[in-house]
Amino acid sequence: MPVHKSAVKRIRTSQKKHARNLAIQSELKTVLKKLDGLISSNKADQAKELIQQAMVKLDIAASKGAIHKKRASRKKSRLTKKLNKLKTA
C-alpha cells in the first residue's frame, strides 16, 4: 500500500485511465471485427458505411492516448486498401 498522499492519488488516476483505455479499445476491437467480417463476406455497401464509424473510433482512441497515432493511421490505411480492393473485385 502506498504511504504518501501523492502515491495514493497516482494509483487512483492510473486506475481511471486504465478503465477508460480498456473501454475505448474494446469498442474499437468490436467495430474492427465487424468490419473485417463484412469485408471477408464481400458486403462492400455495408462495409463502406461501417468504415466511417471505424475511422472515428480510431481517431478517438488515438486522441485519448489509448493507441498510438501512427497505429491508428496505419489501421485506417489498411482498412481503406481492403475496402477498395473489394470494390474493384
Sequence and secondary structure as in RCSB ss.txt:
>XXXX:A:sequence
MPVHKSAVKRIRTSQKKHARNLAIQSELKTVLKKLDGLISSNKADQAKELIQQAMVKLDIAASKGAIHKKRASRK
KSRLTKKLNKLKTA
>XXXX:A:secstr
   SHHHHHHHHHHHHHHHHHHHHHHHHHHHHHHHHHHHHTT HHHHHHHHHHHHHHHHHHHHHTSS HHHHHHH
HHHHHHHHHHHHH 
